[in-house]
Amino acid sequence: MTFLDGHSHYLKVVLLKSKNKAKEQLKSLIVCAEVETGCCVNFFRSDGGGEYSSDSLKKYFKLYGIYHELTNPDTPQENGSAKRVNRTILDMARTMIKESDLPESFWSHTVNYATYILNRVPTRAVEKDITPYQAYTGNKPSVTYLRVFGCIAHALIPKSKRSKFGSKSL
């Protein structure tokens, strides 16, 4: 599931094994967004997918004053930003998997990394030439620690935590 904040164009991706977890994840993301931004969620747009049409979710939206707008059937252009960002994430993930020669079992990490990158690069959708991350949090992101996806990395295990049988000392 991909969530796109309409104001900042900040992305959140939740990887689900099945759509029956969508309702709980949506509620969790709404609470998280309100805590992170200090603003109340008051509008939610989705396609006519059944995962967002349950009676309990309708009650939740009504209880918290969230207006739920459903796009018209067979009109993906009404939710064009979300559709486009889904394609961008998938294209980036496919490219990163291919270029890194990593197995497809790294797919979830690749999708999360692509989302992370997209939140930290400027986009024309956000005014003032700032990143979605900065528009969402108010903080300028640091990209100094970003690396090529799939590059070799080594975990540093402090000497005190090393097993005397598991590694050779130099």
Secondary structure, DSSP 8 states (H G I E B T S, - for coil): -EEE-TTT--EEE---SSGGGHHHHHHHHHHHHHHHHSS---EEEE-S-GGG--HHHHHHHHHTT-EEEE--TT-GGGGHHHHHHHHHHHHHHHHHHHHHT--GGGHHHHHHHHHHHHTTS--TTSGGG--HHHHHHSS----TT---TT--------GGGS-TTTS---
